[in-house]
Amino acid sequence: METIKINVNKQMDGYTFTIAPSIRQLIKSWSQNFHPANIIFVAYDTKSDFESYYGKLERSIYPALLGVDSQSDLIEKVNEIQFIDMQTGEMLHSQKVTV
């Protein structure tokens, strides 16, 4: 697999991050240690505070959403993670999976 697409939905009070059920099943098939989440919600103020201290939120969202400990768990299986706006289909962020 080359790319995993994470759906981003902007709501009144924050963002939701989700992956398709087929992607969840695929990730679970890779290892018993991978436990992908159905959805992650982050409030706007939490995102802003997080990024002030730690940098881009997306770097922390995708391992949590995909249920992996770090991006090194994905190196042989995924080349890129894309965050896609569900409303417009526009790519909001892209993260290469590297060591």
C-alpha positions as CSV (number, residue, x, y, z in Angstrom):
1,M,0.0,0.0,0.0
2,E,1.4,3.4,-0.9
3,T,-1.0,5.9,0.8
4,I,-3.4,6.0,3.7
5,K,-6.0,8.7,3.5
6,I,-7.3,10.2,6.8
7,N,-10.6,12.0,6.5
8,V,-10.8,15.4,8.3
9,N,-14.1,16.9,9.0
10,K,-14.3,20.5,10.4
11,Q,-17.1,20.9,12.9
12,M,-18.4,23.9,14.9
13,D,-16.1,23.1,17.9
14,G,-13.2,21.2,16.3
15,Y,-12.0,18.6,13.9
16,T,-12.7,14.9,13.6
17,F,-10.2,12.5,12.1
18,T,-11.4,9.1,10.7
19,I,-10.3,6.3,8.4
20,A,-12.4,4.1,6.3
21,P,-13.5,0.7,7.8
22,S,-11.6,-1.1,5.1
23,I,-8.3,0.7,6.2
24,R,-9.0,-0.3,9.8
25,Q,-9.4,-3.9,8.8
26,L,-6.2,-3.8,6.7
27,I,-4.2,-2.3,9.6
28,K,-5.5,-4.9,12.0
29,S,-4.4,-7.7,9.6
30,W,-0.8,-6.4,9.7
31,S,-0.3,-7.1,13.4
32,Q,-2.2,-8.1,16.5
33,N,-0.5,-5.1,18.2
34,F,-2.2,-2.5,15.9
35,H,-5.5,-1.2,17.2
36,P,-6.9,1.6,15.0
37,A,-9.4,4.0,16.4
38,N,-12.8,4.7,14.8
39,I,-12.5,8.5,15.3
40,I,-10.4,11.1,17.1
41,F,-11.9,14.5,17.9
42,V,-9.7,17.6,18.7
43,A,-11.2,20.9,19.7
44,Y,-9.9,24.0,18.0
45,D,-8.3,25.5,21.1
46,T,-6.6,22.1,21.9
47,K,-5.1,22.0,18.4
48,S,-3.9,25.5,18.7
49,D,-2.3,24.9,22.1
50,F,-0.7,21.6,21.0
51,E,0.8,23.2,17.9
52,S,2.3,26.0,20.0
53,Y,4.3,23.6,22.0
54,Y,4.8,20.5,19.9
55,G,4.4,21.4,16.2
56,K,1.9,20.0,13.6
57,L,-0.9,18.0,15.2
58,E,-1.1,15.6,12.3
59,R,2.2,14.0,13.2
60,S,0.7,12.8,16.5
61,I,-2.9,12.2,15.2
62,Y,-2.0,9.5,12.6
63,P,-0.2,7.1,14.9
64,A,-3.0,7.3,17.4
65,L,-5.7,6.9,14.8
66,L,-4.0,4.0,13.1
67,G,-3.2,2.4,16.4
68,V,0.5,2.1,16.0
69,D,3.3,3.0,18.4
70,S,5.3,5.1,15.9
71,Q,5.7,5.7,12.2
72,S,8.5,3.0,12.1
73,D,5.7,0.4,12.5
74,L,4.4,1.5,9.1
75,I,7.7,1.9,7.1
76,E,7.4,-1.4,5.1
77,K,3.7,-1.0,4.4
78,V,2.9,2.7,3.8
79,N,4.8,5.4,1.9
80,E,2.6,8.4,2.7
81,I,-0.3,9.6,5.0
82,Q,-2.7,12.1,3.5
83,F,-5.2,14.2,5.4
84,I,-8.2,14.9,3.2
85,D,-10.9,17.5,3.9
86,M,-14.2,15.6,3.7
87,Q,-16.1,18.7,2.5
88,T,-13.9,19.7,-0.4
89,G,-11.8,16.6,-1.1
90,E,-8.7,18.9,-0.8
91,M,-5.5,17.5,0.7
92,L,-4.8,19.4,3.9
93,H,-1.5,17.8,4.9
94,S,0.8,15.1,3.7
95,Q,3.3,13.1,5.7
96,K,5.9,10.8,4.3
97,V,6.6,7.7,6.3
98,T,10.3,7.5,6.9
99,V,12.7,6.4,9.6
